[in-house]
Amino acid sequence: MQKLGKREEQIMQVVWQLQHAFVKDIIDALPEPKPHYNTIATMVKILTDKGFLNAEKIGNTYRYSPLITLAEYRQQDVAHIKSKYFGNSFSKMITHFAKEENLSNEELDELIRIINSQKSN
């Protein structure tokens, strides 16, 4: 699976949220300054060509829906980060975030609870 660029990811976030969207819906959901219609139409076409979006012809326009879920993309993205920056070590990645993000006691307790629940499986 390919990595999304910043604007592509913005568009996908909108489509994941809406589930079905026309180009106008995507533009309406993007922050100001709003991009030009043709810019988003081109990017949506690219996302369709890359296999991220399905295009359904409705009248003289297209309605887009995701071909990959946010969870699937997130899993692939995290796997890429783990491989690229942490030698494919989950424990190194978690240790980094635990130290660098100044997790609260509640967040640390939640991590410990999740880890302990995985031990019993």
C-alpha positions as CSV (number, residue, x, y, z in Angstrom):
1,M,0.0,0.0,0.0
2,Q,1.2,3.5,-0.9
3,K,1.8,6.3,1.6
4,L,-0.5,9.2,1.2
5,G,0.7,12.8,0.8
6,K,-0.6,15.5,3.2
7,R,-3.4,16.7,1.0
8,E,-4.3,13.2,-0.1
9,E,-4.6,12.2,3.6
10,Q,-6.8,15.3,4.3
11,I,-9.1,14.2,1.5
12,M,-9.2,10.6,2.7
13,Q,-10.0,11.8,6.3
14,V,-13.0,13.5,4.9
15,V,-14.2,10.5,2.8
16,W,-13.6,8.2,5.8
17,Q,-15.8,10.4,7.9
18,L,-18.5,10.8,5.3
19,Q,-18.3,7.3,3.8
20,H,-19.7,8.7,0.5
21,A,-18.7,12.1,-0.9
22,F,-18.9,14.2,-4.0
23,V,-16.0,16.6,-4.8
24,K,-18.1,19.5,-3.5
25,D,-18.7,17.6,-0.1
26,I,-14.9,17.1,0.2
27,I,-14.2,20.8,-0.5
28,D,-16.9,21.9,2.0
29,A,-15.3,19.8,4.7
30,L,-11.7,21.0,4.2
31,P,-10.3,24.0,6.2
32,E,-10.0,27.5,4.8
33,P,-8.6,28.6,2.4
34,K,-10.7,26.2,0.4
35,P,-8.8,24.6,-2.5
36,H,-10.1,25.1,-6.1
37,Y,-12.6,22.5,-7.3
38,N,-10.2,21.3,-10.1
39,T,-7.4,20.7,-7.6
40,I,-9.5,18.4,-5.5
41,A,-11.1,16.7,-8.5
42,T,-7.6,15.9,-9.8
43,M,-6.4,14.6,-6.4
44,V,-9.6,12.4,-6.0
45,K,-8.8,11.0,-9.4
46,I,-5.3,10.2,-8.3
47,L,-6.6,8.5,-5.1
48,T,-9.0,6.5,-7.3
49,D,-6.1,5.4,-9.5
50,K,-4.0,4.5,-6.5
51,G,-6.8,2.2,-5.2
52,F,-7.9,4.3,-2.2
53,L,-11.2,5.4,-3.5
54,N,-14.1,3.9,-5.5
55,A,-15.8,6.2,-8.1
56,E,-19.5,5.6,-8.7
57,K,-21.0,7.5,-11.6
58,I,-24.3,9.2,-10.6
59,G,-25.8,11.3,-13.3
60,N,-23.0,13.5,-14.8
61,T,-20.8,13.3,-11.6
62,Y,-19.1,10.8,-9.4
63,R,-19.6,9.9,-5.8
64,Y,-16.5,8.6,-4.0
65,S,-16.2,6.0,-1.2
66,P,-13.2,4.5,0.5
67,L,-11.8,1.2,-0.7
68,I,-9.5,1.0,2.4
69,T,-10.6,1.7,6.0
70,L,-9.0,4.2,8.2
71,A,-8.0,1.3,10.5
72,E,-6.3,-0.5,7.6
73,Y,-4.4,2.6,6.6
74,R,-3.4,3.4,10.2
75,Q,-2.1,-0.1,10.7
76,Q,0.0,0.1,7.6
77,D,1.3,3.6,8.5
78,V,2.2,2.5,12.0
79,A,4.0,-0.6,10.7
80,H,6.0,1.7,8.3
81,I,7.0,4.0,11.2
82,K,7.9,1.0,13.4
83,S,10.1,-0.4,10.7
84,K,11.7,2.9,9.6
85,Y,12.4,4.5,12.9
86,F,12.5,1.7,15.5
87,G,14.1,-1.2,13.8
88,N,10.8,-3.0,13.6
89,S,10.7,-3.2,17.4
90,F,7.3,-2.5,18.9
91,S,8.8,-2.2,22.4
92,K,11.3,0.4,21.2
93,M,8.5,2.4,19.6
94,I,6.3,2.3,22.7
95,T,9.2,3.2,25.0
96,H,10.0,6.2,22.8
97,F,6.4,7.4,23.0
98,A,6.1,6.7,26.7
99,K,9.2,8.8,27.3
100,E,8.8,11.6,24.8
101,E,5.0,12.2,25.1
102,N,5.1,12.7,28.9
103,L,2.2,10.3,29.3
104,S,0.0,10.9,32.3
105,N,-0.3,8.3,35.1
106,E,-3.7,7.3,33.7
107,E,-2.3,6.8,30.2
108,L,0.5,4.7,31.6
109,D,-1.9,2.6,33.7
110,E,-4.0,2.1,30.5
111,L,-1.0,0.9,28.6
112,I,0.0,-1.5,31.4
113,R,-3.6,-2.8,31.5
114,I,-3.6,-3.4,27.7
115,I,-0.3,-5.1,27.9
116,N,-1.4,-7.3,30.8
117,S,-4.6,-8.2,29.0
118,Q,-2.5,-9.4,26.0
119,K,-0.4,-11.6,28.2
120,S,-3.5,-13.7,29.1
121,N,-4.4,-14.3,25.4
